[in-house]
Amino acid sequence: MELYQVDMYKDETFDEERALYGSDGAEIVSCRFDGPQDGESALKESRNIMVKDSYFNLRYPFWHNDNLSITTSELTSNCRAAIWYSTNVNITDSKISGIKALRECENVKISGSNIVSPEFGWYSKAVQMSNSGAESEYFMLRSDELTVSDFRLLGKYSFQYITDSTFVNCKLDTKDAFWHAKNVLVKDSIIKGEYLAWYSENLTLDNCTIIGTQPLCYCKNLKLINCKMKKTDLAFEKSDVDAEVTTIIDSIKNPASGIIRTPGVGEVILDDPNSKARIKTLKTSIE
């Protein structure tokens, strides 16, 4: 294990430009990054940083950091673009605000925290989120290897273009979620919102509840296992699908291929000669 000198900062206030720039080994406890000088980039180009019970109200504090721990702290809405280009980041029991709070980071763990940040998490890799909540637009755009559990999200356009990710026991209220997502498993979750997962590939929904209009269209290798669908009209258009749905579906429109099993369908719309999927209900089978 690498040993390094730790500088202790406690009950201090910093507001100057690059206040602790280039630190290597710092423990920051009950400090405030705020004040009239309005300085930015407080801990840019730093490593081995431990932050606890601290308050950040200035811009760009953690750029190009490695081995960063943030515990029981607050990054305010003024603390924009807080964590960029950083690796090995652990955020626990904290409030994360400010637009674009996390971007182009790798190996990030977030637990017990609350996020209010538009455009959060873009182009990041190997991010774990648990026991947390978020409000965001374009949440985690083009990110890879996400592991998300016991997570609540309110937003729009979430998880677009993500790959190789897993979601368990989540409540997602978000329009246009999982567009162009690839190799994604969502399990034991509730997904509410319009136009779910269009253009996705290798998406599996296992024991999920799906709520909202026009879900799951233009999908490739889409799989539903023991799922409920509520208020889901015009579902599965142009999709390659293998679905086991335990509730009546309001309407299905022109599924491209595969099979859809359901207790019933309010309306089946087949006005495209290229729609070849089978629809099997308790009463009838539509070829």
N, C-alpha and C positions, 0 to 999 in steps of 0.2 A: 504493500500500500504506500502510495506516495505521501510524504510528509511535507507540510508547508507551514510557514509562519502565519498565524491568524491575527489580524488587527481588529480590535474591538471598538465599536462605535455604539454608544448607548446614550439615549435621551439627548440626542443632538439634532440640530436643524441645518439642512443644507439647501441653499437656493442658487448657488453659483453654477456657472457653466462647467460641465464635466467635473463635478465635485470630487468624485472618487474614481476618476478615469483610470483604467488599466490596473485595477486592484487584483491582486492574486492572494486570496486567503483573507476574507473579511467577514466578521460577524456583526450584523447591523440589527440592533434591538431597540425598539421603542423610539425610532428616529422619524423625523419628518423631512420630506423633500418638497419644500414649498417656500415661497417667500417673494419679496419684491424684485430680486434680480432675475427671477423667471428663467433660470438657467436650465438647459436641457442636457441629455446624454450623461446622466450622473454616474452610471456604472458601465459605460460603454467599454468594450474590449477587456472585460474582466473575467476572472475564473475563480472557482471555489468560493462562492459567495453564499452566505446564509443570512436570510432576512426574517425577522420575527417581529410581530406587533408593531409594524411600521406603516407609514402613510406616504403615498406618492401622489403628488398633484402637479407634477411637471412632465414634460414630454420626453419620450424616447429613453427611458432609464436603463433598459437592459438589452442593448444591441451587441451582437457578437460575444455573448457570454457562453461559458462552458462550466457545467457543474454548478447550477443555480438552484437554491432552495428558498421558497417563499412560504411562510407560515403565518396564519392569523394576521394578515395584513390587508390593506386596502389600496387599490389602484383606481383613482377617481376617473370621472368622465373627462377631466382635463389631461389625464395621463395617456395621451394618444400614442398609438403605435408603440406600445410599451415593451414588448418582447419580440425581437426580430433576429433572425439568423443565429439562433442559439441552440445549444445541444445539452442534453442531460438536465432537463428542467423539472422540478418537482414543486407543485403548487398545492397547498393544503389549507382548508378552512379559511379561504380568503375571498374578498370581493374584487372582481376584475371588471373594470369599466373602461370606457374610452374606445373610440373607433379603431379597428384594426389592431386589437391588443396583442394578438399572436400571429406571426407570419414566418414562413420558411424556417421552421424549427424542426428538430428531430429528437426523438426519445423524450417525450413529454408526458408527465403524469399529473392529472388534475383530480383532486378528490375533495369532497365536502365543501365545494366552492360554488359561488354564484357569479355568473358571467352576464353582463349587459354590454354587448359590443357588436356593432355592425361589422360585417366583413372579418369575422374572427377566424383565425386558423388556416388561412389560405396556404397552399403549397407546403404543407407540413407532413411529416412522416413519423410513424410509430408513436401515435398519441393515444394514451389511455385516459378515459374520463369515467369517473364513478361517483355515485352519491352526490351528484351536482345538478345544477340547472342553468339554463341559458336563455337569453332573449337576443336574437340576432337575425340579420339578413345575410344571405350568401354564406352561411355558416360552414366552415371547413371545406371550402371550394378546392377541388383538385388536390385533395390530400390522400395519403395512402396508409394502409395498415393501421386503421383506427380500431380500438377495442373500447366499446362504450357499454356501460351497464348502470342500471338504476339511475337513469338520466332523464331529465325533463327539458323539453325544448319548445319555445314559442317563437315562431319566426316565419320567414319566407325563403324559398330557393335554397334549401339546406342540403348539404351532402351531395352537391352536384359534381360529377366527374370523379368521385372517390373510387378507390380500388381496394380489394383484398381486406375487407373490414367486417367486423362482427358487432351486432347490437343485441343486448339481452335486457329484458325487463325495462324498456324505455317507454315514455309517453311523449310522442312527437306531434305537435300541432303546428304544421308547417306546409305551406303551399309549395308545389313543385319539388318535393323532396326526391332525392336519389335519381335525378335526371342524369342519364349517361353513366350511372354507376356500374361498376364491373366487379364481379366476384364478391358479392356481399350477402351475408346471412343476417336476417333480422328475426329474433325469436322472443316469444312471450311478451309482445309489445303492442301498443296501441298507436296507430298512425292515422292522424286526421288531417285532411287537407285536399285541395284540388290537384288533379293531374299528377297523381303519384307515379314516380319512377318511369316516366316515358324514356324510351331509347336505352333502357338499362340492358345489361347482358350478364347472365349467370347470377341473377338475383333470386334468393330463396327467402320466403316468408313462412315461418313455422309457428303455428299457434298464435297468430296475430289477429287483431281486429283492425279492419281497414274501413275508414269513413271518408266519404267525399266523392265528388263527381269525376267521371272520366279517368279512372285509375288504370294504370298498368297497360299502356298502349305502346305499340311499336317496340315491344320487348323481345329479346332473344333469350331462349332457354330460361324462361320464367317458371318458377315452381312455387306453388302454394300448398302447404300442408296444414290441414285442420284449422283453417282460417275462417273468420267471420267477416262478412261484408255488409255494411250498413249505408244506405243512401248512396249507393254506388251505381250510377247509371252510365251507360255507354262504355262499359268496361271491356278491356282486352282487345281493343281495336288494333288490327294488324300485328298481333303478338303471337309468338311461338310459346305455348303455355301448357303446363301440366298442373292442374289446379284441383284441390280438394277443398270445397267451400261448404261449411256446415249451415249456412243461412241462405234464404232466398235472395237472389241478386236482382236489383231493380231492372237492369237491362244489360244485355251483352250485344256488342256491335262488331261484326266482321272479324272474328279472331282468325288469324292466318293459319295456324296449324296446332296440333296437339289435342288435348282433351280437357274439358271442364266438367267436374262433377259437382252437383249442387242439388239441394232439395227442390229447387224451383227457380224459374226466371220470370220476372214480370213481363218482359218483352225481349224477343230475340230479333235483331235486325241483321239480315243477311242480304245485302244488295250489292255485294262485290263478288264476282265469280271466283276470285282467288282465295276466298275465305274457306278453308278446308278443315278447320278444327271441329271436333265432335263435342256436342254438349249433351251430357247425360244427367237427367233429373230422375226423381223418384217415380214420376208418372210417364215420362217419355224420353226417347233418345232422338236427338236431332243430328242428322249426318250432313 
